[in-house]
Amino acid sequence: MSEIHRLRALRLRGMKKRIAVILAAHGEAETAGFFDNFSMNRHTLAHAGEVMNLPVPLQLMISVAGSIKNMVQFRKKNFRSPQNGITRKQAGLLAEKLNRKNDKIQFDVQPSFFVTPPFVEKVVEQTREYDLQLLIPMAPIDNRLMSGSLEIIAEKHRPPQGRMRPKVISGFWNDADLLGVYLDHLFAHAAPSNGSALVLAFHGTLEKDQKGREPGFHTGSKEINTMASALRKAVQDDPRNGYEQVEVAYLNHDVGGTWSSPSLQEMLDKLRRDGINALELFSCGYFSDGTETMLNAREHVAESGIEKAGFIPCLNESNAFSEYLAAKVDQTVSGAL
């Protein structure tokens, strides 16, 4: 390229507005190593400790025990979490779709994580000179620890007067367009058999603390119930539905108090008592597969005694989900610029 053409290209590129699109996922250790898992667990508990009563000594004890457990389990099962890699693929696909559609804006789509590098706040700091920063929680439910944390980060990194504050894209749990994406994705993978059940699994949340009190932070419980009810009804009413039962269950943690009910284990016990011997599990409360959906949930199903089980992947890096996210970004940018 000649110098004249190079300078012209630079001038043209300089005329474009630059927008940073930051996908913010929870993040998981990508190896079975102790230190990677300790760092992940330590950051996870510190993050939860912002809203829950988790003293630092308890956080450290759980982090050590959890890291040893992960190290042994991951090596024994030859398991490595795909979540971070999926998020990177989601970012790449979204960048392609956004930059193919718009020649007046340069979209820089970056993956980031709350508990593993690159950390969300670090990526926000690194992109502070962009014309606009869009922060997208990579989970459908709004709560204090996902979309709420992004709002806090956005406010903390509010730029000088005259430039726009980072914008958080949220509200996925109540979006009819996303519901349509979920239905098409589900039935593209579904293989119901006679008398089988579908279990829609969500990430559970704290309902009561250890003293029986309601949490003093936004747990997302109402949003989960709204999304779960809407999706369950939409599946039941869809002409493609061939399941005898469609149920909702929760993947819970065992710290802090009482969590969402029914847990996946409780629902599996109920289905077995009801005579269900075949099911499919769709972890619809997650945008990407990870340890909870691919290891923990499958272990619960294997231990349930139900004879036949299938697993529908999360939306992951599907083309339809990338198109949906691109439309959300376009809509937000149109309203902001």
C-alpha positions as a printed Julia matrix, in Angstrom:
337×3 Matrix{Float64}:
   0.0     0.0    0.0
   1.37    3.43  -0.99
   1.87    6.1    1.67
  -0.98    8.16   0.17
  -3.35    5.2    0.35
  -2.18    4.36   3.86
  -2.82    7.91   5.08
  -6.22    7.98   3.36
  -7.14    4.7    5.06
  -6.04    6.08   8.4
  -8.12    9.23   7.88
 -11.16    7.2    6.93
 -10.67    4.92   9.9
 -10.28    7.94  12.14
 -13.68    9.24  11.02
 -15.41    6.17  12.36
 -16.86    6.16  15.83
 -15.27    3.49  18.0
 -17.53    1.42  20.22
 -16.29   -1.16  22.7
 -18.71   -4.03  23.24
 -17.69   -5.91  26.38
 -19.18   -9.35  26.96
 -19.07   -9.95  30.72
 -19.32  -13.64  31.67
 -18.8   -15.23  35.07
 -15.64  -17.04  33.97
 -14.2   -20.43  34.93
 -10.74  -21.94  35.32
  -9.63  -23.49  32.04
  -7.22  -26.04  33.53
  -7.31  -28.65  36.28
  -4.44  -26.91  38.09
  -4.84  -26.03  41.76
  -3.75  -22.41  41.45
  -6.05  -21.64  38.49
  -9.0   -23.09  40.38
  -8.02  -21.41  43.64
  -7.87  -18.02  41.9
 -11.27  -18.61  40.31
 -12.86  -19.77  43.58
 -11.26  -16.95  45.55
 -12.57  -14.3   43.15
 -16.0   -15.99  42.99
 -16.39  -15.93  46.77
 -15.06  -12.39  47.04
 -17.65  -11.38  44.43
 -20.43  -13.14  46.35
 -19.07  -11.64  49.57
 -20.04   -8.2   48.3
 -23.66   -9.06  49.11
 -23.56  -12.17  51.33
 -22.1   -12.78  54.77
 -18.99  -14.73  53.81
 -16.11  -13.9   56.18
 -12.69  -13.91  54.55
 -11.43  -16.95  56.54
 -14.48  -18.9   55.32
 -13.85  -17.74  51.75
 -10.26  -18.96  51.95
 -11.25  -22.31  53.46
 -13.9   -22.92  50.79
 -11.52  -21.8   48.05
  -8.84  -24.28  49.11
 -11.26  -27.17  49.54
 -13.07  -26.39  46.28
  -9.83  -26.11  44.34
  -8.59  -29.48  45.55
 -11.96  -31.01  44.68
 -11.9   -29.46  41.2
  -8.32  -30.53  40.58
  -9.05  -34.16  41.46
 -12.44  -34.29  39.71
 -11.33  -32.53  36.52
  -8.3   -34.78  36.14
 -10.25  -37.95  36.9
 -12.97  -37.1   34.39
 -10.61  -35.38  31.94
 -12.9   -32.35  32.11
 -12.01  -28.77  31.27
 -14.56  -25.97  31.37
 -15.44  -24.64  27.91
 -17.1   -21.46  29.22
 -14.3   -18.95  28.63
 -13.6   -20.37  25.19
 -17.29  -20.15  24.29
 -17.38  -16.52  25.41
 -14.38  -15.74  23.21
 -16.16  -17.37  20.26
 -19.32  -15.39  21.04
 -17.24  -12.18  20.95
 -15.66  -13.12  17.63
 -18.97  -13.93  15.95
 -20.62  -10.78  17.29
 -17.74   -8.64  16.02
 -18.1   -10.14  12.55
 -21.83   -9.45  12.42
 -21.59   -5.91  13.78
 -18.72   -4.77  11.56
 -20.21   -6.39   8.46
 -23.42   -4.37   8.87
 -22.0    -0.93   9.66
 -19.24    0.95   7.84
 -19.56    4.11   9.96
 -18.75    2.5   13.3
 -15.83    0.37  14.35
 -17.03   -2.24  16.86
 -14.39   -3.77  19.1
 -15.98   -6.76  20.84
 -14.04   -8.08  23.81
 -14.66  -11.02  26.16
 -14.23  -10.38  29.87
 -14.9   -12.25  33.09
 -15.83  -11.48  36.68
 -13.58  -14.12  38.28
 -10.88  -14.99  35.72
  -8.65  -12.85  33.47
  -9.22  -10.65  31.61
 -11.3    -9.13  34.39
 -14.32   -7.02  33.46
 -13.18   -3.84  35.19
  -9.72   -4.08  33.6
 -11.24   -4.29  30.11
 -13.5    -1.32  30.91
 -10.42    0.66  31.98
  -8.55   -0.3   28.8
 -11.4     0.88  26.55
 -12.22    4.15  28.33
 -11.1     6.26  25.32
 -13.73    4.75  23.03
 -16.68    6.88  21.94
 -19.03    4.46  23.71
 -18.7     1.35  25.89
 -21.47   -1.24  25.96
 -21.42   -3.8   28.77
 -23.39   -7.02  28.23
 -23.93   -9.55  31.04
 -23.65  -13.02  29.55
 -26.53  -14.46  31.56
 -30.25  -13.79  31.02
 -31.24  -12.86  34.58
 -30.7    -9.36  35.98
 -29.36   -9.38  39.53
 -26.89   -7.57  41.74
 -23.95   -9.84  40.9
 -24.24   -9.66  37.11
 -26.02   -6.66  35.58
 -25.89   -4.91  38.96
 -22.11   -5.25  39.15
 -21.84   -3.88  35.63
 -23.91   -0.84  36.59
 -21.56   -0.21  39.52
 -18.52   -0.52  37.25
 -20.14    1.77  34.66
 -20.76    4.43  37.3
 -17.26    4.08  38.71
 -15.8     4.62  35.24
 -18.1     7.47  34.27
 -16.01    9.62  31.87
 -15.57   13.4   32.07
 -18.58   15.56  31.25
 -19.37   15.57  27.56
 -18.71   11.88  27.01
 -21.17    9.07  27.53
 -21.23    6.83  30.56
 -20.79    3.13  29.76
 -24.18    1.58  29.01
 -25.32   -1.78  30.35
 -27.54   -3.87  28.07
 -29.87   -5.95  30.23
 -33.48   -7.12  30.44
 -32.89  -10.38  28.55
 -35.17  -12.26  30.96
 -38.23  -10.37  29.7
 -37.43  -10.1   25.99
 -39.91  -11.74  23.59
 -37.24  -11.86  20.85
 -34.91  -13.89  23.05
 -37.81  -16.19  23.96
 -38.19  -16.94  20.26
 -34.47  -17.69  19.95
 -34.74  -20.07  22.91
 -37.7   -21.94  21.42
 -36.07  -22.42  18.01
 -32.8   -23.5   19.64
 -34.56  -25.93  21.96
 -36.62  -27.63  19.27
 -33.67  -27.78  16.87
 -31.93  -30.03  19.43
 -34.89  -31.71  21.12
 -35.52  -35.43  20.72
 -38.49  -36.21  22.98
 -39.58  -39.81  23.32
 -42.89  -41.26  24.41
 -43.64  -40.17  27.98
 -40.46  -38.12  28.34
 -39.97  -34.91  30.33
 -38.13  -31.68  29.63
 -36.4   -29.96  32.56
 -35.63  -26.26  32.16
 -32.7   -25.56  34.48
 -31.87  -22.13  35.88
 -29.06  -20.97  38.11
 -30.66  -20.91  41.55
 -30.49  -17.93  43.86
 -30.52  -17.27  47.59
 -34.09  -17.0   48.92
 -33.44  -16.82  52.69
 -30.23  -16.25  54.61
 -29.01  -18.49  57.42
 -31.31  -16.66  59.87
 -34.37  -17.08  57.65
 -34.4   -13.48  56.42
 -34.9   -12.38  52.83
 -31.65  -11.23  51.24
 -30.98   -7.51  51.33
 -29.84   -7.4   47.71
 -31.33   -7.92  44.26
 -31.21  -11.7   43.82
 -33.08  -11.86  40.52
 -35.63  -14.28  41.97
 -38.64  -12.47  40.48
 -36.92  -12.23  37.1
 -36.14  -15.95  37.14
 -39.76  -16.8   37.97
 -41.03  -14.55  35.18
 -38.68  -16.0   32.56
 -39.19  -19.6   33.73
 -42.98  -19.3   33.62
 -42.96  -17.66  30.18
 -40.56  -20.2   28.68
 -42.34  -23.19  30.22
 -45.7   -22.03  28.88
 -44.22  -21.24  25.45
 -42.74  -24.74  25.22
 -45.99  -26.37  26.33
 -48.01  -24.38  23.78
 -45.58  -24.86  20.9
 -46.83  -27.3   18.21
 -43.32  -28.82  18.1
 -43.6   -29.92  21.74
 -43.58  -33.68  22.22
 -42.83  -33.86  25.96
 -45.3   -35.29  28.44
 -44.05  -32.93  31.15
 -42.17  -29.62  31.09
 -40.71  -28.68  34.46
 -38.44  -26.01  35.98
 -35.57  -26.78  38.36
 -32.58  -24.98  39.83
 -28.85  -25.62  40.04
 -28.04  -24.39  43.55
 -24.99  -23.8   45.7
 -24.77  -24.99  49.29
 -23.6   -21.84  51.05
 -25.37  -18.88  52.64
 -28.83  -20.22  53.46
 -31.91  -21.49  51.57
 -31.8   -21.51  47.79
 -34.35  -21.77  44.97
 -36.77  -24.67  44.96
 -37.11  -27.22  43.56
 -33.45  -28.04  43.14
 -32.51  -30.2   40.18
 -32.02  -33.16  42.52
 -35.51  -32.66  44.0
 -37.11  -32.42  40.56
 -35.32  -35.55  39.35
 -36.6   -37.46  42.38
 -40.14  -36.27  41.68
 -39.96  -37.27  38.01
 -38.66  -40.71  38.92
 -41.53  -41.16  41.41
 -43.94  -40.05  38.67
 -42.71  -42.9   36.5
 -40.71  -40.78  34.05
 -37.86  -42.86  32.65
 -36.6   -40.46  29.97
 -35.82  -36.74  30.07
 -33.91  -33.97  28.4
 -32.22  -31.19  30.33
 -31.92  -27.66  28.93
 -29.85  -25.26  31.04
 -31.69  -22.21  29.78
 -30.61  -20.0   32.68
 -27.12  -19.85  31.17
 -25.84  -18.35  27.91
 -22.88  -20.73  27.8
 -22.11  -24.23  28.98
 -19.66  -24.7   31.82
 -18.95  -26.81  34.88
 -22.44  -26.46  36.34
 -24.22  -27.54  33.15
 -21.78  -30.08  31.73
 -20.44  -31.72  34.88
 -22.55  -31.05  37.98
 -25.97  -31.25  36.3
 -25.04  -34.4   34.41
 -23.83  -36.05  37.59
 -27.15  -35.29  39.28
 -29.01  -36.83  36.34
 -26.74  -39.9   36.34
 -27.38  -40.39  40.06
 -31.16  -40.01  39.71
 -31.88  -43.51  38.43
 -33.73  -42.17  35.37
 -32.83  -44.54  32.57
 -32.52  -42.27  29.53
 -31.23  -38.69  29.55
 -30.33  -36.17  26.88
 -28.73  -32.76  27.21
 -29.57  -29.72  25.11
 -26.65  -27.28  24.86
 -26.91  -23.69  26.03
 -27.24  -21.03  23.33
 -23.43  -20.86  23.3
 -21.97  -19.47  20.07
 -24.99  -20.3   17.93
 -25.58  -18.11  14.9
 -29.1   -17.19  16.03
 -27.83  -15.98  19.4
 -25.1   -13.91  17.72
 -27.7   -12.34  15.44
 -29.89  -11.59  18.44
 -27.02   -9.9   20.32
 -26.08   -7.89  17.23
 -29.66   -6.6   16.98
 -29.6    -5.63  20.67
 -26.34   -3.74  20.19
 -27.63   -1.97  17.07
 -30.78   -0.94  18.9
 -28.8     0.42  21.85
 -26.34    2.3   19.64
 -29.17    3.88  17.62
 -30.67    5.21  20.81
 -27.36    6.44  22.21
 -25.66    8.19  19.28
